[in-house]
Amino acid sequence: MKTKHMLYLAVGCVLAASAVPTFSGLPTAGRLKWCHKIPYQLGPNAELRLLPNSWNGTGWTWAQSKPAPEHASKPSKGFEQLKSLVGEWEGNSGSGMISRVSYQLASGGTALLERLKTGDEPEMLTVYTPDGDRLAVTHFCSAGNQPQMRTAPISGEVKQLSFSFVRATNLASLNEGHMDHLVVTLQGKDHFTQEWTWSQEGKTKTEAIHFTRKN
């Protein structure tokens, strides 16, 4: 961003030289020459600010911008493992229908986007994200609701991730049909299994899909 800051400096110096009657007691030419030294004195993060002044109500001042804070979050162990799913997969369930799923990282690598399509059913999206020492998932179901599920705290490497229901949007009652639980079992780099649990009117049904990597 050095170029951007230098542009601000150049514009600010021109404004200061033309708008302020006196600038450290220097004539206009001297003020412009002095401005050229500012990037070296204050660094690339310097910025020009317009502040109240006693002599005409406005004045120019230079300030050193604070550097952007570093991202403080620690990598989630469970999320790092889920990243291994990036790619395309094909699977079979007990119903005999073919399921195809793809994974890609999104939002600067802080979320994992899943696109799942089974048979002639509509495609559904699921987003996995770190949540402190847990993993969270939001499932955008073709039923029209969006269950949010979360794992227990994860302290080390795991082969199985169990997501339990926390809440859902666009769900008037828990008696309405919705995904209530998800288990993801990692079985090496080329195989994994999903177990989706559907809940409706107090009854649940679980379907497992066994996937094999296609690329």
N, C-alpha and C positions, 0 to 999 in steps of 0.2 A: 504493500500500500504506500510505498515511499513516494511514488509519482503523484498520487492523489494528495498527500500532505504538502508536497512541494507546490502543487497547483494552488492549494488554499493559501500558502504563504505568499506566492506571487500576487494573487488577487488582493489579499489583505494588505500587502505593502503598498500597492498602488492606491487603494482606498485610503490608507493612512496618510500617504504622502499628499494626496489631493484634498482630503477633508479636514485634516488637523492643522491649525495655524502654526503650531510649534510642536516639534517632535524632538525632544532632548536638546532643544536649542539650535537645531540644525536647519538650514534652508532646505527647500524641496529636494534639490539634487543630492544633498548630504543625507537626507532621510532615506531616499531610495538606496543609496550606497550602503547605509547602515542596515537596511532591511535584508540585503543579500547575505549578511553575516548570520542572520537569525537561525537558519537551518543548522549551521555548524555549532552555534552556541546552545540551542535548545534540543537539537536532535530532530529526527523525522516525525515525531509525534507532536510537535509544537502546533498550536492553533491560535488564531486571532479571535479575540472576543471583544464585543462592544459593551462597555460598562459606563454607569453614570459618572460624571466628572463635574467638579465644582465650577469650571469656567464657562462651559457652554452646554452642560447637560449630557454630553456624550464624550467618551474618550476611548482610546484603543489600549488594550493590554494584551500581553502575550502570556500564555499559560502552557505548561507541559501536560499533555494528556496522559492519563494513567493507562498502562498496558492492559489489554483484555485479560481477564482472569483465566487461568488454565482450567480445563475440565477436571473437576475433582472426583468424579465417579470412578470407582474401581471396576475393572472388567468383571462381568458376572460369569462364574465358572460354567453354569448351566447354559448360558447363552452362547458362550464360546463353543460349546459342544454342538449346539443346534446349528451353528453356522456351517457345519460339515454337510448339512442337507442341501446346500445350494446346488441347483441343477434340476434335472427332470427325471421323474420316476413313474413307474407303472405298477399297478397292484390289482389284486383280486380279493374279493370279500366272500363271506359265506353265502351271499345271495347269488353269486356267480357273475355279477356285473364287473366290468373293467373300470378301474379308477385311474385317473391320470392326475398327477400333482406336480407342481413346479415350485421352486423356492428361489427367492432372490433377496439380497440385502437392500434396504432402503434407508432413507434419512441419515445418510452418512455412516451407514453400517451399524446404526443403533436399533434397527428393527428388522425382523425377518418376515417377508411377505409370502404367504402360501396361497396358491390358486389350486383349488381341488374341483375336479369334475368327475362325476360317477355316472356312467351310462348316459341316458337322455335327460338326467336331472340338470337343473341350472348350475352354473359354476358358482362356487362359494369362496369367499376370501377369509383368511385368518391371519392375524398379525401377532407375532411373538415379540415381546420386549422385556428387557431386564427390569426388575422392580426391587432394587436393593439386593439382598441376598436371595431373592426369589425370582421366579419367572412369571410373567403375566401374559395372558392371551385374550384377544378379543376376536370372537367368531361372528362374521357377518353372514348370518344364516338365510337361506332362501325362504324360510318360514316368516321372515320379516322382522325378527328380533335379533339382538346382538348380545349374547351372553359374554360375560367377562369372568375368566377363571384364573386361578393362581396356584402355584406350587407352595409346598412348605419351604422353609429356608434350606438352601443348598450350600453345604460346606466344602464339598470336594467333587471329584469326578463321579458322575452317575451314569448308569446305562438306561434308566427308566425315569421319565418325568411324568408326574401325576398332577393334573390340573383340576382343582375343585371349584365349583360354582361360587361366585362372590355376589354378583348382581347382574342385571341385564337391562338394557334400554329397549323401549318399545315392547315391553312385556307387562301386561296389565295384572296378571296373576301367575303364580308358580304352577297353577293347574294347567295353564296353556302349554302347548308343546314347545320344548326348547332343549338345546344341548346342555346337559348338566355336569358332564365330566369328560375329560379327555386324558388318555394315557399314551405317551409316545415312548416306544422302546427302541433304542439304538442297537443295531446288530451288525456292527462293522461298517465299513465305508460304503458297501453296496446294498445293504438291506436295513429296513426298519419297519416297525408296525405301529399303526394307529388303532386305538380302541375308543370309539365315540359312544357315549351313553346319552340316549334320548329320554327325556322325562315328560310325561303327560298324564294329568289327572291322578297323580300319585303312583303311576306305574312307570317302570324303566325298562329300556331295551338297549343292549350293547352290541355293536357290530365292529368286528375287527377287520382291518384291511392290511394286507402284507405287501409291502412295496419292494421293488427291485430297481436299482438305478439304471436309467437309459443313457444318460451322459453326465 
